[in-house]
Amino acid sequence: MGSKTNLRALRYRHHITFAQLASCAGLSGQYISRVELGEITATSRLEVQMSAALEAVISKRRAELQGAQCRRHHPAAERGGGHRPAVSGCLRAGGAGTPVYG
């Protein structure tokens, strides 16, 4: 997040809303907005937290897309005949950077 527009550019490029990023980062949408506008100085800890949250949202979408494609090609999975772990895609409390499964 070297400049104030990098976070916003990444969010826009991946169509990520404030609410999605805030949920995964454990921050408010207002706080994220202030970071994007340069009103809050991004510390290295905040950069890691935001990066992990962006990756979590993108990973969640990727898993959902793969699941949808699997169901389309294997209808038994849609009827409960297949197993696919639920991935919330958000970080554990404390920003450990690992997705929560279950």
mmCIF file of the C-alpha atoms, coordinates in Angstrom:
data_MODEL
# 
_entry.id   MODEL 
# 
loop_
_atom_site.group_PDB 
_atom_site.id 
_atom_site.type_symbol 
_atom_site.label_atom_id 
_atom_site.label_alt_id 
_atom_site.label_comp_id 
_atom_site.label_asym_id 
_atom_site.label_entity_id 
_atom_site.label_seq_id 
_atom_site.pdbx_PDB_ins_code 
_atom_site.Cartn_x 
_atom_site.Cartn_y 
_atom_site.Cartn_z 
_atom_site.occupancy 
_atom_site.B_iso_or_equiv 
_atom_site.pdbx_formal_charge 
_atom_site.auth_seq_id 
_atom_site.auth_comp_id 
_atom_site.auth_asym_id 
_atom_site.auth_atom_id 
_atom_site.pdbx_PDB_model_num 
ATOM 1   C CA . MET A 1 1   ? 0.000   0.000   0.000   1.00 0.00 ? 1   MET A CA 1 
ATOM 2   C CA . GLY A 1 2   ? 2.756   2.419   -0.982  1.00 0.00 ? 2   GLY A CA 1 
ATOM 3   C CA . SER A 1 3   ? 0.343   5.147   -2.059  1.00 0.00 ? 3   SER A CA 1 
ATOM 4   C CA . LYS A 1 4   ? -3.148  5.955   -0.950  1.00 0.00 ? 4   LYS A CA 1 
ATOM 5   C CA . THR A 1 5   ? -4.691  4.584   -4.152  1.00 0.00 ? 5   THR A CA 1 
ATOM 6   C CA . ASN A 1 6   ? -3.196  1.068   -4.202  1.00 0.00 ? 6   ASN A CA 1 
ATOM 7   C CA . LEU A 1 7   ? -5.704  -0.461  -1.808  1.00 0.00 ? 7   LEU A CA 1 
ATOM 8   C CA . ARG A 1 8   ? -8.642  1.133   -3.599  1.00 0.00 ? 8   ARG A CA 1 
ATOM 9   C CA . ALA A 1 9   ? -7.280  0.067   -6.993  1.00 0.00 ? 9   ALA A CA 1 
ATOM 10  C CA . LEU A 1 10  ? -6.963  -3.534  -5.799  1.00 0.00 ? 10  LEU A CA 1 
ATOM 11  C CA . ARG A 1 11  ? -10.422 -3.440  -4.251  1.00 0.00 ? 11  ARG A CA 1 
ATOM 12  C CA . TYR A 1 12  ? -11.932 -2.075  -7.471  1.00 0.00 ? 12  TYR A CA 1 
ATOM 13  C CA . ARG A 1 13  ? -10.001 -4.483  -9.713  1.00 0.00 ? 13  ARG A CA 1 
ATOM 14  C CA . HIS A 1 14  ? -11.399 -7.455  -7.793  1.00 0.00 ? 14  HIS A CA 1 
ATOM 15  C CA . HIS A 1 15  ? -14.848 -5.919  -7.189  1.00 0.00 ? 15  HIS A CA 1 
ATOM 16  C CA . ILE A 1 16  ? -14.466 -6.094  -3.408  1.00 0.00 ? 16  ILE A CA 1 
ATOM 17  C CA . THR A 1 17  ? -16.792 -3.953  -1.315  1.00 0.00 ? 17  THR A CA 1 
ATOM 18  C CA . PHE A 1 18  ? -15.906 -2.132  1.891   1.00 0.00 ? 18  PHE A CA 1 
ATOM 19  C CA . ALA A 1 19  ? -18.167 -4.554  3.761   1.00 0.00 ? 19  ALA A CA 1 
ATOM 20  C CA . GLN A 1 20  ? -16.406 -7.641  2.389   1.00 0.00 ? 20  GLN A CA 1 
ATOM 21  C CA . LEU A 1 21  ? -12.942 -6.297  3.115   1.00 0.00 ? 21  LEU A CA 1 
ATOM 22  C CA . ALA A 1 22  ? -13.962 -4.964  6.515   1.00 0.00 ? 22  ALA A CA 1 
ATOM 23  C CA . SER A 1 23  ? -15.463 -8.309  7.506   1.00 0.00 ? 23  SER A CA 1 
ATOM 24  C CA . CYS A 1 24  ? -12.329 -10.242 6.622   1.00 0.00 ? 24  CYS A CA 1 
ATOM 25  C CA . ALA A 1 25  ? -9.934  -7.652  8.033   1.00 0.00 ? 25  ALA A CA 1 
ATOM 26  C CA . GLY A 1 26  ? -11.852 -7.187  11.265  1.00 0.00 ? 26  GLY A CA 1 
ATOM 27  C CA . LEU A 1 27  ? -12.080 -3.438  10.671  1.00 0.00 ? 27  LEU A CA 1 
ATOM 28  C CA . SER A 1 28  ? -14.882 -1.011  9.880   1.00 0.00 ? 28  SER A CA 1 
ATOM 29  C CA . GLY A 1 29  ? -15.630 0.160   6.366   1.00 0.00 ? 29  GLY A CA 1 
ATOM 30  C CA . GLN A 1 30  ? -15.040 3.721   7.539   1.00 0.00 ? 30  GLN A CA 1 
ATOM 31  C CA . TYR A 1 31  ? -11.548 2.805   8.746   1.00 0.00 ? 31  TYR A CA 1 
ATOM 32  C CA . ILE A 1 32  ? -10.725 1.186   5.413   1.00 0.00 ? 32  ILE A CA 1 
ATOM 33  C CA . SER A 1 33  ? -11.991 4.256   3.597   1.00 0.00 ? 33  SER A CA 1 
ATOM 34  C CA . ARG A 1 34  ? -9.736  6.474   5.697   1.00 0.00 ? 34  ARG A CA 1 
ATOM 35  C CA . VAL A 1 35  ? -6.768  4.227   4.886   1.00 0.00 ? 35  VAL A CA 1 
ATOM 36  C CA . GLU A 1 36  ? -7.579  4.410   1.167   1.00 0.00 ? 36  GLU A CA 1 
ATOM 37  C CA . LEU A 1 37  ? -7.780  8.200   1.332   1.00 0.00 ? 37  LEU A CA 1 
ATOM 38  C CA . GLY A 1 38  ? -4.452  8.454   3.138   1.00 0.00 ? 38  GLY A CA 1 
ATOM 39  C CA . GLU A 1 39  ? -6.035  9.861   6.311   1.00 0.00 ? 39  GLU A CA 1 
ATOM 40  C CA . ILE A 1 40  ? -4.529  6.983   8.288   1.00 0.00 ? 40  ILE A CA 1 
ATOM 41  C CA . THR A 1 41  ? -0.902  6.040   7.831   1.00 0.00 ? 41  THR A CA 1 
ATOM 42  C CA . ALA A 1 42  ? -0.561  2.405   6.823   1.00 0.00 ? 42  ALA A CA 1 
ATOM 43  C CA . THR A 1 43  ? 1.746   0.559   9.188   1.00 0.00 ? 43  THR A CA 1 
ATOM 44  C CA . SER A 1 44  ? 3.414   -2.671  8.130   1.00 0.00 ? 44  SER A CA 1 
ATOM 45  C CA . ARG A 1 45  ? 0.991   -4.553  10.401  1.00 0.00 ? 45  ARG A CA 1 
ATOM 46  C CA . LEU A 1 46  ? -1.992  -2.897  8.701   1.00 0.00 ? 46  LEU A CA 1 
ATOM 47  C CA . GLU A 1 47  ? -0.556  -3.685  5.260   1.00 0.00 ? 47  GLU A CA 1 
ATOM 48  C CA . VAL A 1 48  ? -0.220  -7.354  6.199   1.00 0.00 ? 48  VAL A CA 1 
ATOM 49  C CA . GLN A 1 49  ? -3.755  -7.366  7.631   1.00 0.00 ? 49  GLN A CA 1 
ATOM 50  C CA . MET A 1 50  ? -5.247  -5.777  4.503   1.00 0.00 ? 50  MET A CA 1 
ATOM 51  C CA . SER A 1 51  ? -3.262  -8.027  2.187   1.00 0.00 ? 51  SER A CA 1 
ATOM 52  C CA . ALA A 1 52  ? -4.465  -11.124 4.043   1.00 0.00 ? 52  ALA A CA 1 
ATOM 53  C CA . ALA A 1 53  ? -8.057  -9.859  3.940   1.00 0.00 ? 53  ALA A CA 1 
ATOM 54  C CA . LEU A 1 54  ? -7.880  -9.190  0.180   1.00 0.00 ? 54  LEU A CA 1 
ATOM 55  C CA . GLU A 1 55  ? -6.425  -12.650 -0.394  1.00 0.00 ? 55  GLU A CA 1 
ATOM 56  C CA . ALA A 1 56  ? -9.135  -14.208 1.795   1.00 0.00 ? 56  ALA A CA 1 
ATOM 57  C CA . VAL A 1 57  ? -11.961 -12.571 -0.177  1.00 0.00 ? 57  VAL A CA 1 
ATOM 58  C CA . ILE A 1 58  ? -10.408 -13.591 -3.495  1.00 0.00 ? 58  ILE A CA 1 
ATOM 59  C CA . SER A 1 59  ? -9.767  -17.151 -2.267  1.00 0.00 ? 59  SER A CA 1 
ATOM 60  C CA . LYS A 1 60  ? -13.347 -17.450 -1.048  1.00 0.00 ? 60  LYS A CA 1 
ATOM 61  C CA . ARG A 1 61  ? -14.646 -16.395 -4.451  1.00 0.00 ? 61  ARG A CA 1 
ATOM 62  C CA . ARG A 1 62  ? -12.311 -18.817 -6.193  1.00 0.00 ? 62  ARG A CA 1 
ATOM 63  C CA . ALA A 1 63  ? -13.547 -21.691 -3.967  1.00 0.00 ? 63  ALA A CA 1 
ATOM 64  C CA . GLU A 1 64  ? -17.181 -20.730 -4.593  1.00 0.00 ? 64  GLU A CA 1 
ATOM 65  C CA . LEU A 1 65  ? -16.573 -20.625 -8.343  1.00 0.00 ? 65  LEU A CA 1 
ATOM 66  C CA . GLN A 1 66  ? -14.838 -23.996 -8.312  1.00 0.00 ? 66  GLN A CA 1 
ATOM 67  C CA . GLY A 1 67  ? -17.723 -25.429 -6.291  1.00 0.00 ? 67  GLY A CA 1 
ATOM 68  C CA . ALA A 1 68  ? -20.250 -24.063 -8.768  1.00 0.00 ? 68  ALA A CA 1 
ATOM 69  C CA . GLN A 1 69  ? -18.294 -25.508 -11.678 1.00 0.00 ? 69  GLN A CA 1 
ATOM 70  C CA . CYS A 1 70  ? -18.037 -28.850 -9.889  1.00 0.00 ? 70  CYS A CA 1 
ATOM 71  C CA . ARG A 1 71  ? -21.800 -28.942 -9.290  1.00 0.00 ? 71  ARG A CA 1 
ATOM 72  C CA . ARG A 1 72  ? -22.428 -28.113 -12.936 1.00 0.00 ? 72  ARG A CA 1 
ATOM 73  C CA . HIS A 1 73  ? -20.192 -30.980 -14.106 1.00 0.00 ? 73  HIS A CA 1 
ATOM 74  C CA . HIS A 1 74  ? -21.111 -33.393 -11.284 1.00 0.00 ? 74  HIS A CA 1 
ATOM 75  C CA . PRO A 1 75  ? -24.792 -32.979 -10.352 1.00 0.00 ? 75  PRO A CA 1 
ATOM 76  C CA . ALA A 1 76  ? -24.474 -35.597 -7.568  1.00 0.00 ? 76  ALA A CA 1 
ATOM 77  C CA . ALA A 1 77  ? -22.409 -33.091 -5.589  1.00 0.00 ? 77  ALA A CA 1 
ATOM 78  C CA . GLU A 1 78  ? -25.347 -30.673 -5.667  1.00 0.00 ? 78  GLU A CA 1 
ATOM 79  C CA . ARG A 1 79  ? -27.669 -33.328 -4.206  1.00 0.00 ? 79  ARG A CA 1 
ATOM 80  C CA . GLY A 1 80  ? -25.276 -33.976 -1.335  1.00 0.00 ? 80  GLY A CA 1 
ATOM 81  C CA . GLY A 1 81  ? -23.460 -36.863 -2.975  1.00 0.00 ? 81  GLY A CA 1 
ATOM 82  C CA . GLY A 1 82  ? -20.139 -35.041 -2.951  1.00 0.00 ? 82  GLY A CA 1 
ATOM 83  C CA . HIS A 1 83  ? -18.122 -33.439 -0.204  1.00 0.00 ? 83  HIS A CA 1 
ATOM 84  C CA . ARG A 1 84  ? -16.837 -29.903 -0.370  1.00 0.00 ? 84  ARG A CA 1 
ATOM 85  C CA . PRO A 1 85  ? -15.625 -28.127 2.783   1.00 0.00 ? 85  PRO A CA 1 
ATOM 86  C CA . ALA A 1 86  ? -17.250 -24.795 3.506   1.00 0.00 ? 86  ALA A CA 1 
ATOM 87  C CA . VAL A 1 87  ? -14.752 -21.958 3.387   1.00 0.00 ? 87  VAL A CA 1 
ATOM 88  C CA . SER A 1 88  ? -15.758 -18.701 4.992   1.00 0.00 ? 88  SER A CA 1 
ATOM 89  C CA . GLY A 1 89  ? -12.694 -16.946 3.574   1.00 0.00 ? 89  GLY A CA 1 
ATOM 90  C CA . CYS A 1 90  ? -12.396 -14.588 6.533   1.00 0.00 ? 90  CYS A CA 1 
ATOM 91  C CA . LEU A 1 91  ? -9.596  -14.338 8.999   1.00 0.00 ? 91  LEU A CA 1 
ATOM 92  C CA . ARG A 1 92  ? -9.629  -15.737 12.482  1.00 0.00 ? 92  ARG A CA 1 
ATOM 93  C CA . ALA A 1 93  ? -9.863  -13.231 15.299  1.00 0.00 ? 93  ALA A CA 1 
ATOM 94  C CA . GLY A 1 94  ? -6.456  -11.699 15.801  1.00 0.00 ? 94  GLY A CA 1 
ATOM 95  C CA . GLY A 1 95  ? -5.579  -11.530 12.101  1.00 0.00 ? 95  GLY A CA 1 
ATOM 96  C CA . ALA A 1 96  ? -3.671  -14.797 11.963  1.00 0.00 ? 96  ALA A CA 1 
ATOM 97  C CA . GLY A 1 97  ? -3.998  -14.767 8.172   1.00 0.00 ? 97  GLY A CA 1 
ATOM 98  C CA . THR A 1 98  ? -5.496  -18.235 7.907   1.00 0.00 ? 98  THR A CA 1 
ATOM 99  C CA . PRO A 1 99  ? -8.940  -18.888 6.441   1.00 0.00 ? 99  PRO A CA 1 
ATOM 100 C CA . VAL A 1 100 ? -11.624 -20.258 8.723   1.00 0.00 ? 100 VAL A CA 1 
ATOM 101 C CA . TYR A 1 101 ? -12.990 -23.608 7.573   1.00 0.00 ? 101 TYR A CA 1 
ATOM 102 C CA . GLY A 1 102 ? -16.291 -25.065 8.625   1.00 0.00 ? 102 GLY A CA 1 
# 
